[in-house]
Amino acid sequence: MIKEYKSLTDVAGPIIIIEGVEECSFGELVEVYLPDGTIRKGEVLEAHKNHALVQLFEGTSDLNIASTRIRFKGKPIEINLSPDIIGRIFNGFGKPIDQGGPIISEKSVSIIGNPINPYSRDYPSEFIQTGISSIDGLNTLVRGQKLPIFSGAGLPHNEIALQIARQAKVLGKEEKFAVVFGAIGVTFEESNTFIESLRESGALERSVLFINLASDPVIERISTPRFALTTAEYLAFELDIQVLVILTDMTNYCEALREVSAARKEIPGRRGYPGYMYTNLATIYERCGRIKGKKGSITMMPILTMPDDDKTHPIPDLSGYITEGQILLSRPLHAKGIYPCVDVLPSLSRLKDKGIGAGKTREDHANLMNQLFSAYAKGREVQELAVILGESALTDLDKLYMKFANEFEEKYVKQGSYENRTIEETMDIGWDLLRILPVHELTRVREEFIEKYYKKPGA
């Protein structure tokens, strides 16, 4: 039931307070009518006795307390969905911005959504190829997984996100695949780069974009990932599509949460962020996965920039508890000119063992992955030792490991932003690198794989 009030009593940042409200519910859609006919939308954050706390998505500037009318719509914020949504571009509040006209919807769905019931979850176990060796070979992305990218200011996380959006695909039998890309608090230049890159590569035809600009009201950033995930749920669980959701930058989302919390005069938690930020992030991350009996899936790669490159900051810290690993970008590698600057040693995909092996990638994948990781770790130690003692203090074997580490960064980690490597190419590069080391150092590889892949043809 739609009810209208003229009892606006207070404005604090993006928050307004209405008195005398007879009945409303959390998440209910609200329309605010200004005297000049402008309509702004918001949602109910809190309802207590006859008061309602409402956050506006389009700002509170020019609000006149005496003459503003507020209408409670009696339903939550919804998005119109249909198969035609693929290939479209929307703003952070779900409005088309690509001159493609409105969506003729099959259904309207609330963006609030719910995490997947743990009992209904199906275990992630199928490989997704991103075309990036440092991910596919060592920190494998599995269908239904949530694997964030931890970055820092000035690092190329947006370029990596775009490359994954262009290249990601499922292997094996032909299946429908789509990318839902949510840009949160990005600049106009970044937004334009996202759109043009996906359009030129043809990836836009299988993508849905939600763009929230830095110049848009901060409060709109809270809705952007929920519009993206509601769309992903429709594509995955109703249209049987394999969906990859990329959200950048979740740090901007958390900053918006902090601003709203401050406007509500809540007691702050760590570094001023609200104490419920962990729960709030979980309501986003836990909407991805696989459901028993459903052919589609949602795989998520949220991207966040760590303030001051601090892994213990609340945003990466809490995200790490909820998600299944992290891809960590390295500033020293970036300074060396290596792209993508993935630091493979502290990076981790907790589900990688479930998505590799015979019938998924290749029989030797697990052994090769473990040996590359071990050899690179030892090579990094030797690099540090050489800085302290000098190369003259190194043994011949140490020098081979240092050569391996340098070659690994230049040939395995480093690749072009449009270089799309197959998993076979990634693994062949790995074996080429292992030939730098004597065979007796390959302690993590089975003898049959050494015979088949280590020895050069005709050797």
C-alpha positions as CSV (number, residue, x, y, z in Angstrom):
1,M,0.0,0.0,0.0
2,I,1.4,3.4,-1.1
3,K,1.4,6.0,1.7
4,E,2.5,9.7,1.5
5,Y,3.8,12.0,4.2
6,K,4.9,15.6,4.6
7,S,6.5,15.1,8.0
8,L,10.2,15.3,7.1
9,T,12.0,16.4,10.3
10,D,15.7,16.1,9.8
11,V,18.4,15.8,7.1
12,A,21.9,14.4,7.9
13,G,24.1,13.7,4.9
14,P,22.3,11.1,2.8
15,I,19.9,10.3,5.7
16,I,16.5,11.8,6.2
17,I,14.1,11.2,9.1
18,I,10.3,11.1,8.8
19,E,7.9,11.2,11.7
20,G,4.4,9.9,12.0
21,V,5.0,6.9,9.8
22,E,2.2,4.4,10.4
23,E,3.8,1.3,8.7
24,C,7.0,0.6,6.7
25,S,9.6,-2.1,6.5
26,F,13.4,-2.4,6.1
27,G,14.5,-2.0,2.5
28,E,11.2,-0.5,1.4
29,L,11.5,1.8,-1.7
30,V,10.8,5.5,-0.9
31,E,10.2,8.3,-3.4
32,V,10.9,11.9,-2.3
33,Y,9.1,14.6,-4.3
34,L,10.7,18.1,-4.3
35,P,8.7,21.3,-4.9
36,D,10.1,21.6,-8.4
37,G,8.8,18.2,-9.4
38,T,12.1,16.3,-9.1
39,I,11.8,12.8,-7.7
40,R,14.6,11.1,-5.7
41,K,14.6,7.5,-4.6
42,G,15.8,5.9,-1.4
43,E,15.2,3.0,0.9
44,V,14.2,2.5,4.5
45,L,17.2,1.8,6.7
46,E,15.4,1.7,10.0
47,A,11.8,1.8,11.3
48,H,11.1,2.5,15.0
49,K,7.7,3.2,16.5
50,N,6.4,6.1,14.3
51,H,9.8,7.2,12.9
52,A,11.5,6.1,9.7
53,L,15.2,6.5,8.8
54,V,15.6,6.7,5.0
55,Q,18.8,6.9,2.9
56,L,18.6,8.7,-0.4
57,F,20.5,7.4,-3.4
58,E,20.6,10.7,-5.2
59,G,21.7,13.1,-2.5
60,T,19.9,15.4,-0.1
61,S,20.9,18.8,-1.6
62,D,18.1,21.3,-2.1
63,L,15.7,19.4,0.2
64,N,13.1,21.7,1.8
65,I,11.9,20.2,5.0
66,A,8.6,22.1,4.9
67,S,7.5,21.4,1.3
68,T,9.0,18.0,0.6
69,R,6.6,15.0,0.2
70,I,7.7,11.4,0.9
71,R,5.9,8.4,-0.6
72,F,6.5,4.9,0.8
73,K,5.9,2.5,-2.1
74,G,5.2,-0.7,-0.1
75,K,7.8,-2.8,-1.9
76,P,11.6,-3.1,-2.0
77,I,13.9,-1.7,-4.6
78,E,13.7,-3.9,-7.7
79,I,15.4,-4.4,-11.1
80,N,13.7,-5.4,-14.3
81,L,15.1,-8.6,-15.8
82,S,14.9,-10.4,-19.1
83,P,17.4,-12.2,-21.4
84,D,17.8,-8.9,-23.3
85,I,19.8,-7.5,-20.3
86,I,23.0,-9.1,-21.7
87,G,25.0,-6.6,-23.6
88,R,23.5,-3.6,-21.8
89,I,25.1,-0.9,-19.6
90,F,23.4,0.6,-16.5
91,N,24.2,3.1,-13.8
92,G,24.7,2.1,-10.2
93,F,20.9,2.3,-9.6
94,G,20.0,0.0,-12.4
95,K,18.9,2.6,-15.0
96,P,20.1,2.0,-18.6
97,I,22.7,4.6,-19.8
98,D,23.5,3.1,-23.2
99,Q,20.7,4.6,-25.3
100,G,19.3,1.1,-25.7
101,G,15.9,2.0,-24.2
102,P,14.3,0.5,-21.2
103,I,14.3,-3.2,-20.4
104,I,11.0,-5.0,-21.3
105,S,11.0,-7.2,-18.3
106,E,9.9,-10.7,-17.8
107,K,10.0,-10.1,-14.1
108,S,11.0,-7.6,-11.4
109,V,13.2,-8.8,-8.6
110,S,14.2,-7.2,-5.3
111,I,17.9,-6.4,-5.1
112,I,18.2,-7.3,-1.4
113,G,18.6,-11.0,-2.1
114,N,19.8,-13.7,0.3
115,P,23.0,-15.7,0.7
116,I,22.9,-19.2,-0.7
117,N,21.7,-21.7,1.8
118,P,24.7,-23.8,2.8
119,Y,22.6,-27.0,2.6
120,S,21.8,-26.2,-1.1
121,R,25.3,-25.4,-2.1
122,D,27.1,-27.6,-4.6
123,Y,30.9,-27.9,-4.1
124,P,32.9,-25.9,-6.7
125,S,35.0,-28.3,-8.8
126,E,35.3,-27.0,-12.4
127,F,38.1,-24.9,-13.9
128,I,37.6,-21.4,-15.3
129,Q,40.3,-20.3,-17.7
130,T,41.3,-16.6,-17.3
131,G,44.1,-16.7,-19.8
132,I,46.5,-15.3,-17.1
133,S,49.2,-17.9,-16.2
134,S,49.8,-16.7,-12.6
135,I,46.1,-17.4,-11.9
136,D,45.4,-20.4,-14.1
137,G,48.6,-22.2,-13.3
138,L,49.2,-21.5,-9.6
139,N,46.1,-19.9,-8.1
140,T,43.4,-21.5,-10.2
141,L,39.9,-20.0,-10.3
142,V,37.1,-22.6,-9.9
143,R,33.5,-22.3,-11.0
144,G,31.4,-21.1,-8.0
145,Q,34.4,-19.7,-6.1
146,K,34.8,-16.2,-4.7
147,L,38.4,-15.1,-5.3
148,P,39.3,-11.5,-4.6
149,I,42.2,-9.5,-6.0
150,F,44.0,-7.4,-3.3
151,S,45.6,-4.4,-4.9
152,G,47.0,-1.0,-4.0
153,A,46.7,2.6,-5.2
154,G,48.4,2.9,-8.6
155,L,48.5,-0.8,-9.4
156,P,46.9,-2.1,-12.6
157,H,43.9,-3.9,-11.0
158,N,41.4,-2.4,-13.4
159,E,43.5,-3.6,-16.4
160,I,43.7,-7.1,-14.9
161,A,39.9,-7.0,-14.2
162,L,39.3,-6.0,-17.8
163,Q,41.6,-8.7,-19.2
164,I,39.8,-11.4,-17.1
165,A,36.4,-10.0,-18.3
166,R,37.6,-10.3,-21.9
167,Q,39.2,-13.7,-21.7
168,A,37.5,-15.8,-19.1
169,K,35.7,-18.9,-20.3
170,V,34.8,-22.4,-19.2
171,L,36.5,-25.3,-20.9
172,G,35.1,-28.6,-22.0
173,K,31.5,-28.8,-23.4
174,E,30.0,-25.7,-24.9
175,E,28.2,-23.7,-22.2
176,K,26.7,-20.2,-22.1
177,F,29.0,-17.8,-20.3
178,A,28.4,-14.2,-19.2
179,V,30.3,-11.5,-17.3
180,V,28.5,-9.1,-14.9
181,F,30.9,-6.2,-14.3
182,G,30.1,-3.8,-11.4
183,A,32.3,-0.6,-11.3
184,I,31.9,1.1,-7.9
185,G,33.1,4.7,-7.5
186,V,35.2,4.8,-10.6
187,T,36.3,7.9,-12.6
188,F,34.7,8.8,-15.9
189,E,37.9,7.9,-17.7
190,E,38.0,4.5,-16.1
191,S,34.3,3.9,-16.9
192,N,35.0,4.9,-20.6
193,T,38.0,2.5,-20.7
194,F,35.9,-0.4,-19.3
195,I,33.1,0.2,-21.9
196,E,35.3,0.7,-24.9
197,S,37.7,-2.2,-24.1
198,L,34.8,-4.6,-23.8
199,R,33.1,-3.3,-26.9
200,E,36.2,-3.4,-29.1
201,S,37.0,-7.0,-28.0
202,G,33.4,-8.1,-28.5
203,A,33.1,-9.1,-24.9
204,L,30.4,-6.6,-24.3
205,E,28.0,-8.9,-26.2
206,R,28.2,-11.4,-23.3
207,S,28.4,-8.8,-20.5
208,V,26.2,-6.7,-18.3
209,L,27.8,-3.5,-16.9
210,F,26.8,-1.5,-13.9
211,I,28.7,1.8,-13.7
212,N,28.7,4.0,-10.5
213,L,30.9,7.0,-11.1
214,A,32.9,8.8,-8.4
215,S,30.8,11.9,-9.2
216,D,27.6,10.0,-8.4
217,P,26.1,10.2,-4.9
218,V,28.2,8.1,-2.5
219,I,25.1,6.3,-1.3
220,E,24.5,4.9,-4.8
221,R,27.6,2.7,-4.3
222,I,25.8,0.6,-1.7
223,S,23.3,-0.5,-4.3
224,T,25.6,-1.2,-7.2
225,P,26.9,-4.6,-6.2
226,R,23.4,-5.7,-5.2
227,F,22.1,-4.8,-8.7
228,A,25.0,-6.7,-10.2
229,L,24.4,-9.8,-8.1
230,T,20.7,-9.9,-8.6
231,T,21.3,-9.8,-12.3
232,A,23.9,-12.6,-12.0
233,E,21.4,-14.8,-10.0
234,Y,18.8,-14.4,-12.7
235,L,21.3,-15.3,-15.5
236,A,22.8,-18.3,-13.5
237,F,19.9,-19.9,-11.8
238,E,17.0,-19.1,-14.2
239,L,18.8,-19.0,-17.6
240,D,21.4,-21.7,-16.8
241,I,24.4,-19.4,-17.7
242,Q,27.9,-19.7,-16.1
243,V,28.4,-16.2,-14.7
244,L,31.6,-14.4,-13.6
245,V,30.9,-11.4,-11.4
246,I,33.7,-8.8,-11.2
247,L,33.3,-5.9,-8.7
248,T,35.8,-3.1,-8.6
249,D,36.5,-1.3,-6.2
250,M,35.0,-2.8,-3.0
251,T,37.0,-0.3,-1.0
252,N,34.8,2.4,-2.4
253,Y,31.8,0.4,-1.3
254,C,33.1,0.1,2.3
255,E,33.9,3.8,2.4
256,A,30.2,4.5,1.5
257,L,29.2,2.2,4.3
258,R,31.3,4.2,6.7
259,E,29.8,7.5,5.5
260,V,26.3,6.2,6.1
261,S,27.2,4.8,9.5
262,A,28.6,8.2,10.5
263,A,25.5,10.0,9.3
264,R,23.4,7.6,11.5
265,K,25.7,8.5,14.4
266,E,26.5,4.8,15.0
267,I,29.4,3.8,17.3
268,P,32.4,3.2,15.0
269,G,34.4,0.0,14.9
270,R,38.0,-0.5,13.6
271,R,39.3,2.6,11.8
272,G,35.8,4.2,11.8
273,Y,34.1,1.4,9.8
274,P,30.8,0.1,11.2
275,G,30.9,-2.9,13.4
276,Y,28.6,-4.8,11.1
277,M,30.8,-4.4,8.0
278,Y,31.8,-8.1,8.1
279,T,28.1,-9.2,8.1
280,N,27.4,-6.6,5.3
281,L,30.2,-7.9,3.1
282,A,29.1,-11.5,3.7
283,T,25.6,-10.6,2.4
284,I,27.4,-9.8,-0.9
285,Y,30.1,-12.4,-1.2
286,E,27.9,-15.3,-0.1
287,R,25.4,-14.8,-2.9
288,C,27.8,-16.4,-5.3
289,G,28.3,-20.2,-5.7
290,R,26.6,-23.2,-7.2
291,I,23.2,-24.6,-6.2
292,K,22.4,-28.3,-6.3
293,G,20.1,-29.1,-9.3
294,K,21.0,-25.9,-11.1
295,K,23.1,-25.9,-14.3
296,G,24.3,-22.3,-13.9
297,S,26.8,-20.9,-11.4
298,I,28.1,-17.6,-10.1
299,T,31.8,-17.1,-9.7
300,M,33.0,-13.8,-8.1
301,M,36.2,-11.8,-8.3
302,P,35.9,-8.7,-6.1
303,I,38.7,-6.3,-6.4
304,L,39.8,-4.0,-3.5
305,T,42.6,-1.6,-3.0
306,M,44.3,-1.9,0.3
307,P,44.9,1.5,2.0
308,D,48.7,2.0,2.4
309,D,49.1,-1.6,1.0
310,D,48.1,-2.9,4.4
311,K,46.8,-6.5,4.4
312,T,45.7,-6.1,8.0
313,H,43.3,-3.2,7.1
314,P,39.7,-4.1,7.9
315,I,38.6,-4.3,4.3
316,P,41.1,-6.9,3.1
317,D,41.1,-8.5,6.5
318,L,37.4,-9.2,6.6
319,S,37.2,-10.0,2.9
320,G,39.9,-12.7,3.4
321,Y,37.8,-14.4,6.1
322,I,34.7,-14.6,3.9
323,T,36.2,-15.5,0.6
324,E,38.2,-18.5,-0.6
325,G,41.7,-17.1,-1.0
326,Q,43.2,-13.9,-2.6
327,I,45.2,-12.8,-5.6
328,L,47.8,-10.3,-4.2
329,L,49.3,-7.7,-6.5
330,S,53.0,-6.7,-5.9
331,R,54.3,-3.1,-6.0
332,P,57.9,-4.3,-6.4
333,L,57.0,-6.4,-9.5
334,H,55.0,-3.5,-10.9
335,A,58.1,-1.3,-10.4
336,K,60.1,-3.9,-12.5
337,G,57.6,-3.4,-15.4
338,I,56.0,-6.8,-14.9
339,Y,52.3,-7.1,-15.9
340,P,50.2,-8.6,-14.4
341,C,52.1,-8.0,-11.2
342,V,50.7,-11.0,-9.3
343,D,52.8,-12.0,-6.3
344,V,52.3,-15.8,-6.5
345,L,53.8,-16.6,-3.1
346,P,51.3,-14.9,-0.8
347,S,48.5,-15.4,-3.2
348,L,46.2,-18.4,-2.6
349,S,43.2,-20.1,-4.1
350,R,41.8,-22.4,-1.5
351,L,39.8,-24.4,-4.0
352,K,42.5,-24.8,-6.7
353,D,43.0,-28.5,-6.0
354,K,39.4,-29.1,-6.8
355,G,39.5,-27.6,-10.3
356,I,42.7,-29.1,-11.7
357,G,43.9,-32.5,-12.9
358,A,43.0,-35.0,-15.6
359,G,39.7,-34.2,-17.4
360,K,39.8,-30.6,-16.0
361,T,43.1,-29.1,-16.9
362,R,45.9,-31.7,-17.3
363,E,47.2,-34.7,-15.4
364,D,50.4,-33.0,-14.4
365,H,48.9,-29.8,-13.2
366,A,49.1,-30.3,-9.4
367,N,52.7,-31.6,-9.5
368,L,53.9,-28.9,-11.8
369,M,52.1,-26.2,-9.7
370,N,53.8,-27.4,-6.5
371,Q,57.2,-27.6,-8.1
372,L,57.0,-24.1,-9.6
373,F,55.9,-22.7,-6.3
374,S,58.7,-24.4,-4.4
375,A,61.4,-23.4,-6.9
376,Y,60.3,-19.8,-7.1
377,A,60.2,-19.5,-3.3
378,K,63.8,-20.8,-3.1
379,G,64.8,-18.5,-6.0
380,R,63.4,-15.5,-4.1
381,E,65.4,-16.5,-1.1
382,V,68.6,-16.7,-3.2
383,Q,67.8,-13.2,-4.7
384,E,67.6,-11.7,-1.2
385,L,70.8,-13.6,-0.2
386,A,72.6,-12.2,-3.2
387,V,71.7,-8.7,-2.2
388,I,73.3,-9.2,1.2
389,L,76.3,-11.3,0.4
390,G,76.9,-10.7,-3.3
391,E,76.6,-13.2,-6.1
392,S,80.2,-14.4,-5.6
393,A,79.0,-16.1,-2.3
394,L,76.4,-18.2,-4.2
395,T,76.9,-21.8,-5.1
396,D,76.3,-23.0,-8.7
397,L,72.9,-24.4,-7.7
398,D,72.0,-21.1,-6.0
399,K,72.8,-19.3,-9.3
400,L,70.5,-21.7,-11.1
401,Y,67.7,-20.9,-8.7
402,M,68.2,-17.2,-9.0
403,K,68.1,-17.5,-12.8
404,F,64.9,-19.5,-12.5
405,A,63.3,-16.8,-10.3
406,N,64.2,-14.1,-12.8
407,E,63.0,-16.1,-15.8
408,F,59.8,-17.1,-13.9
409,E,58.9,-13.5,-13.4
410,E,59.8,-12.5,-17.0
411,K,58.3,-15.5,-18.9
412,Y,55.6,-17.0,-16.6
413,V,54.2,-14.1,-14.6
414,K,54.7,-11.4,-17.2
415,Q,52.4,-11.4,-20.3
416,G,50.6,-8.9,-22.5
417,S,47.3,-7.3,-21.4
418,Y,45.8,-8.9,-24.6
419,E,47.8,-12.2,-24.4
420,N,45.3,-14.9,-23.8
421,R,47.2,-18.1,-22.8
422,T,45.5,-21.5,-22.9
423,I,46.1,-23.7,-19.9
424,E,48.3,-25.9,-22.1
425,E,50.5,-23.0,-23.0
426,T,50.8,-22.0,-19.4
427,M,51.9,-25.4,-18.3
428,D,54.3,-25.8,-21.2
429,I,56.0,-22.5,-20.1
430,G,56.2,-24.0,-16.6
431,W,58.0,-27.1,-17.9
432,D,60.4,-25.0,-20.0
433,L,61.4,-23.0,-16.9
434,L,61.9,-26.2,-14.8
435,R,64.5,-27.3,-17.4
436,I,66.8,-24.6,-15.9
437,L,67.1,-26.8,-12.8
438,P,68.8,-30.2,-12.7
439,V,66.3,-33.1,-12.6
440,H,67.3,-34.2,-9.1
441,E,65.8,-30.9,-7.8
442,L,62.4,-31.8,-9.1
443,T,61.3,-33.5,-5.8
444,R,57.6,-32.6,-6.1
445,V,57.0,-34.1,-9.5
446,R,56.2,-37.8,-10.2
447,E,58.7,-39.7,-12.3
448,E,56.2,-40.4,-15.0
449,F,55.6,-36.7,-15.5
450,I,59.4,-36.0,-15.6
451,E,59.7,-38.6,-18.4
452,K,56.8,-37.2,-20.3
453,Y,57.1,-33.4,-19.9
454,Y,60.6,-32.5,-18.5
455,K,62.7,-34.2,-21.1
456,K,62.8,-32.4,-24.4
457,P,61.5,-34.2,-27.5
458,G,64.2,-36.4,-28.9
459,A,66.4,-36.2,-25.8
